[in-house]
Every structure is written in C-alpha cells, then in structure tokens.
Amino acid sequence: MNICVAEDEPVVPKRRRAMEQSQQIKKLKSYRWTVWGILAIAYTIVFFHRLAVGVVREDLVESFQITGTTFANLGSTYFYAYMIMQIPSGILADSLGARKTVTIGTLLAGIGSIVFGYAPDITIAFLGRLLVGLGVSVVFIAILKIQSQWFFEKEFGTMAGITSFVGNLGGIFAQTPLALMVAYFTWRSTFIAIGVVSLVIAVLCYLIVRNSPSEIGLPTIESIEGREKSMIKAPPLGEGLVKALLNPRTWPPFFTFAGFFGAFASLTGVWGISYLTDVYGLSREAAPNYTTVAVLGMAIGSIAIGKLSDAIKRRKLPMLIFGGIYVLTWGILVFAGGGKPPIAILYPLFFIMGFTCTAFVLGWACGKEVNHPGIAGISTSIVNIGGFFGAAVIPPLLGGIFDRYEEVLETTVLYQKAFMYCFIASTIGFLFIFLVKETYCKNIYRENK
C-alpha cells in the first residue's frame, strides 16, 4: 500500500503543474488581446494622420494661402519624420520596450495634432505635422515587437494583416467621415479633438500594455512552443543594426514597400480628392467616398494576404500575385480613357488597387524572417522605412508637376502626367518582389549561418 502511494505522489504535483500552466496559457491568450487592442487603437490614429491632409486640402490652402508644392510638402512632413524615425523606433522597441515607446510617441502625436489645429500660420502647421509624424512613427514597429512576444510564430503573418486592417480603419475615418466632421465642426476643431483622444490612448497604453507575458508572471511564447530561447546569441543593438543593413535580403521588401505605398499614399492621402473633383467634377463631400473604398480595400486585403500566406506557407508567391494586379490597376487609372477611366469602374478599380497594394504587408515578415530574431524590431523598421520614403518623395514630385504645368495642360492630361510617377513607382516595386527571399513563414537566419 505504501509503495502505491509512493508511486502516485509525483503524479499529483505533475498534474497540478499542468493545470496551472494550462490556466496561465489561457490567461495569456486572453490578456494578449487587451494589450494588442490598446496598441491597435493607437495605430488607427497613425493612419488617420497619414491620410487626413488630402481631405482638408482646400481648407489648408485657404487658411494658409499656400501653393500645391507647399501643400504636398506639408503632407510629406509626416512621412519624412516617420521615415527618419524607423530605425530609432526599432532600437527603442528592442531596448526601451513597446509600452514606454508607444506611450511617449502617442503623447507627442497628441500634442502635435493640437498644435496643428491651433496653428496661426503655415510654419506652426509644419511644426505640428512634424510632431505628429515623430510621435506616431514608433507605433507600428512596437506592435510588431509586441506580436513577436505575445503571439505564436505561425500567427505572425495573420496578425500583421489584422493589425494593418485595424490601422486602415483610421484611414477610412480620414476620408468621408473626416470630410463630414470638417464640414460640421471645422478642420481645426477636428484635429484638436483627435489630439485629445491621442492623449487618452497614451495613458491607457502605459497602464495596460506589457512588453511580454513574463512581466505579469505568465510563461513566454518560446517556452510554450518548446523552443530554446536562441541558439545564436543576439548581437548588441549597434551590431545588430549593421548586420541587418548589410544583409542583402533585407532590401528587396524595402523597395517594394517604397514603390507600392508611395504611389498609394499619393492617391489616397494627398492628390486623390483633387483628382476626383477636378477631373470628374465630384463634390468635396462625394469625392472621399472613392478613396474610402481604396482604403477599405487595403484593410481587407491586409487580412486576406496575411491569412493566405500563413495558410500556404509562402511569402513570395502571394506578393507576386497581388503585386502584379496592383500594377495593372495603376495602368488602367493612368492610360484608360486618356487618364480618365469611366467613372462607373472607379469604385471597383479603387477597391482592387487598395486590396492588392497589400503585397507589401508580407515584406515586414520577410524582413524579420531573414534576420536574427533578437533584432526583430530593427529589421522590420528598416523595411518600414521604404514605404515612408516613397510616401515622402512621390507626392511632392506630383506637386511639382501641378505647379509647373497647371496653366499649360488640360486638367485630365495634367493628372495623367502626374500619376505616371505612381505607375512607374509601383512597377519598380513589383520588380523587386522577384528578389525577395522565400522564407516559408519561418525565421531562416540560422539556416544561413
């Protein structure tokens, strides 16, 4: 009898530990959505500011008496700040942690939005836009870092898509809803209100978000998956940055993101509303409906391509399919009808354009999966620079075309000439997909050591 008890005694603690671990995993799977949810709300603010100035173009031109080039540069200030901050964002996410990084960034963005709303002249408006860009620049990389700590490796592509979807909801708000709010409350009041909301989100981020499950006594994702922490020692941040920059596999998704998103942002965030009102004669309230459809397409496409990629265990093939269709949509917009496609096809055309532009979403995963897992923030931030480099550079190029040829060319031909830059940029981005390294949805850094 005593022998039986002796044999059974180790089983009880083992079962108890198994039950405790099961409860901890259940708590982790529940709490991670709270953490992600707060950061996702912050990310909607990022997209709102990214696309908002295109809707209030006429208001800004009237308020500050600025040219097309100055307006485009005002919009690009956000992207220049965002671009410059991407590597620092990765370093901050890997060192300071996502919680503090997003808290500080969202506070700064809130202050910038309020400054922009109160701006008495164009100089202060530029300052406000700069503060917003600096503040929101840290959010996405921090979310990717959080996802690597709170979600399983096999979920990364899907979660990147879901995050992009939620962020794009902020972009949708920056289209027709923003136009209606501006008409009712004025553009100044609207941006001030968004600034106040940002300050509230920053406080919630500090109170609720945690960098990893271990900070609240929960098991890590690595331990649950049965993975060793790392067979290769993570390099110091400076060395990791150099290694990521010198890794040739980091750069193809960079250029794909630059070409694809630079063209898309030029249409939906800067010149699309003007194109629709000037070429098609739509009202300022009706025109944003079309760009809203494009942003909605991007939101849905972000989830679709992430799930497709994770399901078939491929990154490159979905990028090629989506990217090829994306270039085709730009070809239709630029060449069909001499730069004025039938208005009846604009809704489906804009939706497909947004849906397939999301080929760049998988670029973040590719950038992460070809570099050391210990520098996930840095490697994804380098890829992320590409999109905002494109979004900063291309709209002013279009602005220069408008300022130079506005009095010479017929309106439709003028926009066709300007949007040709977008067609070229998207084509270049597509060609770089052929150079992307297929990772089969796993980190392949160790395989290349």
N, C-alpha and C positions, 0 to 999 in steps of 0.2 A: 504493500500500500504506500509506504513511504517512497518507494522507488518511482511509482507513478506520479506522485506529487512532485518529486524532484525533476522528473522529465517534463512535466507540464508547466512548471513555474516560468521558464524562459519564454513560453508562448504568450503568456498574458501581457508582459511588458511589450513584446513584439507587436501584438495586436493593438495594444493601446497606442504605441508609437505610430502604427499605420493609420489608425483612426484620427489621431492628432494631425498627422501630415495631410490626410485627406481633407480635414476641416480647414487647415491652413491654405491648401491649394484652392479650395472653394472660396475662401475669403480673398485670396489673391485675385482670382478670376473675376470676382465681384468688384473689388476696390480699384482694379486697374481701369475699369471703365469710367469711374469717377475722376481718376487722375487724367486720363485721356480726354474726358469730356470737357474739363476746365480748359485744357490747352487747346482743344478744338474750337471752343468758343473764342478764345484769343485769336485763333487762326482766321476766323471769319472776319475779324477786324482787319487783319492783314490784307485780305482780298478786297474788302470794301475800299480801303485807301488806294489799292493798286489800280482800280478801275474807275474810281469816282470822278476824277477831274474831267474825263471825257463828257460826262453828262452835264457838268456845270460849266462847260467851255464858254458859252455865251455870257453867262453871269460873270465869270472871271475876266473876260475880255472887256466887258462893260465897266466892271468895278475898277480895274487897274489900267485900262487903256493900253493893252499890250498887243504885239504882233503874233502871227501864227508861230513863228520860231520861238519867241519868248514863252508862249503858252506850252509848246512842246517841251521846252527846257524845264518849265515848272513841273510838268508831269514826270519828266525824266529824273528830276532831282531825287525823287523817291527811289528810283531804280539804281541810280549811282550810289546812293547811301547804302541801299540793300546789297549791291554788288560788293562794295568795299568791305562790308561787314561780314561777309560769309565765312572767310577763314577765321577771323576773330570769333565769330559765332560758334564755329566748330570747336575752337580751343576753349571757349567759355563753357560749352556744353560738356566737354570732356574733363574740365578741371573744376570750375565753379559749381557745375551741376545745372540741370534743366530748371529746377524750381526757382532758384535765385535769378538765373539768367532771364527767364520769361517774366518774372515779377518786375525786375528793373526795366526790361525792354518795354513792357506794356505800359508801365508808368510813364516812361519817356514818350511813347507814342500818344498817350492820352494828353499829355501836356502839349505836344506838337499839334495835335488836332485842334485844341482850344486856341493856341496861338494863331493857327491858320484861320480859324473862324473869326477872330478879332482883328486880323491883320489890317492896319490902316493903309498900307502901301505894298507894292509888289516885293520889296526887299524882305519885309516881315513875313509875307506869304511864302517866299522861298525858305526862310528860316523855319517856319512851321512845317513845311513839307519835308525839309531835311531832318528835323527831329522825329517826325513820323517814320520816315524811312529807316533811320538809325534804330528806332525803337522796335519796329515790327520785324526787322531783319533777323532777329535772333530766334523767332518763334518756331519756324518750321524745322530747323536743324535740331532744336531742343526736343521737338515732338518725335523726330526720328530716333534721337538718343533714348527717349523715354520708351518708345516702342521696342527698342532692342533690349531693354531691361525688364519690361513688363509683359511682353508678348513673345510667343514661340517663334523660332526662326522660320518655320514653314508659313507663318502668318504675315511675314513682313511685307510681301508684295500686296496682299489684300489690304492690310492696314494702311499702307502708303496710299492706296487708291481711295479708301474710305476717308482718310484724312483730307486728301485733295478734294473729294466730293463735298465734305462739310465746309472746307475753306471756300469753295466756289459758291456756296450759298451766300456768303458775304459778298461775292462778286455779283450775284443776282440781285441782292439788295441794293447794290451800287448802280443798278440800271433803272428800270421802270419805277420801282418803289422810291428810289432816291429822287427821280425827276418829279414825282408827285409830292414828296416831302418838301423839296426845294420850292415848288410852286405854292405850297401852303405855308411853310414856315420860314422861307428864305434859306439860301445856301449857308449863310453864316451860322444861323441857329442850329442847323442840322449838323454841321461839323463840330460845333461846341458840344452838342448832346452826345455825339459819338465819342468825344474826348472824355466826357464824364463817365460813360459806360466803360471805357477802357480802364479808367482808374479803379472802378469797382472790380473788374475782372482781375486786375493785378493783385488786389487784396485777397481775393478768393484763391488765386494761384499760390500765394505764399502760405495761406492757411491750410490748404487741402493737398496740393501736389507733393509727392515724394519722389526722389530720384530713382529709387529701386525698392523692391519688396523688402529687402533686408533692413531698411530704415524703420520699418514698423514691425520687425520681428518675423517676417514671412520668409519662406525659402526662395532662393533665387531661381530664375528660369533655367539657368545652366544646371543647377542641382536636380531640378525636376526632370529635365531631359536626359540626365545622366551623362552630361558632357563634362570633361575636365575643363577647368577654368581657362587654360590656354597652354598648348604645348610649346608655343613660341612666346617668349617674354615680350610684352607690349613695349614699344620704344618710347622714350621720352617725347613729350609733345613736339618739341622743335625738330627732333629727328624724324618723328612720325610724319610731320608736315612735309619735310623734304622728300621722304620716301614716297609719299602719296603724289607729290608734284612730279617726281621723276618717273613714276610708274606710267608707261605709255598707255596702259589700259584705262587709266583714269580719264583720258581726254576725249575719246570719241563721244561718250554721252554728254560731255560738256558742250561740244559744238552742236550736237543735235538739239539740246535744250535751248541753246542760243538762237539757232535759226527758227525753230518752231515757236517758242514762246515770244520771241521778239516780234515776229510777224503777227501773232495772235493779239498781243498786248497793244500793238499799233492800231489794230482794228477796233477791239472792244474797249480799250482803255483811253484812247486818245482821239482817233480820227473817224471812227465808225459812225458816230451820231451825225457828224458834219456831212459825211458821205451820203447818208440816207436822207438828210434834209435838203442838201444841195442838189443831188443828182435825181432823187425820186420825189422831192417836194413833200416829204412827210413832215408832220408837225414835231415839235420838240418833245411832246408828250408821247407820240406814237413811235418815233424812231427807236427809243430804247427797248421796245418790245423785241426787236430783231436781234440786238446784241444780247439781250437777256436769254434768248433761245441759244445763242452761241455759248454763253457761259453755262447754261443748263446742260448743253451737250457735253461740255468739258467735265462737269460734275459727274454725270452719269458714266461717261467714258472712263473716268479715273477709276471707278469701281470695277467696271467691266474688264479693262485691260489688266488690272491687278489680279482679279479672280481668274481670268483666262491664263495668265502667266503662271500663277501658282498651281492651277489645275493640270496644265500640260507640262509643267516643269521646264519651261523655256522662257527666256527673256528676249532674245534677238528676233525670233520669228514674229511674235506679236508686234514688236516695234516696226518691223519691215512692212507688215500688212497695214497697220494703222497709219504709218508714216507715208506710204505710197498714196493712200486715199487722201490724206491731208494735203499733199502737194497738188493733187488733182483738183481739190476744191478751190485752191488759190488760182489754179489755171483757169477755172470756169469764171471766177469773180473778175479776173483781170482781162481775159480775152473774149468771153462770150458777150455778144451784143456790143462789141467795141468798148467794153468796160462797164456796160450797164445790162447785166443779165435780166431776164424778165422778172418782175417783182414777185410773181407767183412762185418762183423757185427759191426765193431768198430765205424763207423760214427753214425748209429742209436743208438748203445749202449751208446756212449758218450753223444749224444743229450738227450736221455731219462734220463740219470744219472743227467745231469745238470737241466733238466726240473723239475724232481721230488725232487731234493735236496732242492728246494724252499719251502718245507714244513716248514722250519724254519722261513720264512718270516712272517707267521701268529703269530709266537712266540712273535714278537715285539708288535703286537696288544694285544695279551693275557696278556703280562706283564703290558702294560699300563692300560688295562681294569679291572684288579683285584686290582689296587692300586688307591690312591687318585688322581683325575685329576689334582690337583695342583702340583704334582711331576711327571708329565709325562716324563720329561727329565731324572730324576733319575731312575725311574722304567724301562724304556726302555734301559737305559745304563747298568743296572745290567744284563738284558737278553743278551745284546750285548756282554758283557764280555765273555759269554760262547763260542761263535764262535771263538773268537780270542785266547782264552785259548786253544781250540782244535787245531787251526792252528799254535800255537806257540809250542805246545808239541809234536804233532804227527810227523811232518816232521823230527825232529832230531832223533826220535825213529827209523824211517826208515833209516836215515843216519847211525846210529849205526849198523844196520843190514848189510848195504852195506860194511862198513869198516871192520866188523868182518868176514863176510863170502864171500867176493868178490873173494878171492883166493881159496875158498873151493867148493862153489856151482856152478852149471851150471847157466848161466845167467837167463834163464826163471824161474828156481826154486828159484833163489835169489830174483827176483822181486815178485814172488808169496808169498814167506815168508814175505817180507816187506809189501806188500799190505794187508796181513792178518790183520795187525793192523787197516787198514782202514775199512775192513769188520766188525771187532769187534766194532770199534767206531761207525759206522753207525747203527749197531744192537742195541747198548746201547741207542743211541739217539732215535731210534724208540720206544723202550720200555718206555721211559719217556713220549712219547706222550699220553699214556694211563692215565697218572697222570695230564695232562693239564686240567684246569678248563674251561668248555664251558661257554663263556660269551654272546653268541648270538649277537655278534657285538655291544655291548654297555658296558659302564662302570658299573660294578656291585659292586663297592666299597661300595656305600651307602646301598645296599641291605644286606650287611654283618655287618652293624653297630648294 
